[in-house]
Amino acid sequence: MPAARPVPPAVSSEEWEFLEWNVLKPSRSSSVCITCQHFRYEVGRHCVTLLTCPIHQGLIPQGEHLTRRCSQWVPRQEVAVGWCSEGG
């Protein structure tokens, strides 16, 4: 199955809604949101950290990124390829 690619957002991630309760499933492994290739975080205009998923175009509730994952989890490219893939 090919990896999902994020769609450029039509609105700022600050305006996204939180993910639905059934999108993220509990995970007892290292396969959680924070280790996903698509996981992003940024600081909003009120200096609050926003945890985002560009695949679902939604905000991840604080703390959920450490213990949950979705069905489209993909390992980070640095882990799969290495930090300097062109160096061989």
TARAHU-V240988 format. One record per backbone hydrogen bond with DSSP energy under -0.5 kcal/mol. CO is the residue of the C=O (numbers start at 1). NH is the residue of the N-H. E is the energy in kcal/mol with one decimal. If there is no record, write none. Layout:
CO/NH/E
CO/NH/E
This chain:
12/15/-1.8
13/16/-1.1
17/59/-2.5
20/23/-1.5
20/24/-0.6
25/69/-2.2
30/32/-1.8
32/35/-1.6
33/36/-2.1
35/76/-0.9
36/39/-0.9
38/54/-0.8
40/52/-3.2
42/44/-0.5
42/50/-3.6
44/47/-1.9
48/44/-2.9
49/51/-0.5
50/42/-1.9
50/52/-0.6
51/60/-3.3
52/40/-2.1
53/57/-1.3
53/58/-1.4
54/7/-0.7
58/53/-2.2
59/19/-2.5
59/61/-0.5
61/64/-1.7
61/65/-0.6
63/66/-1.3
64/67/-0.8
64/68/-1.6
65/34/-2.2
67/27/-2.4
68/33/-2.6
69/25/-3.5
70/73/-1.2
74/37/-2.5
76/79/-0.8
76/80/-1.8
77/81/-3.3
77/82/-0.9
78/82/-0.6
82/85/-0.5
84/87/-1.4
85/88/-0.9
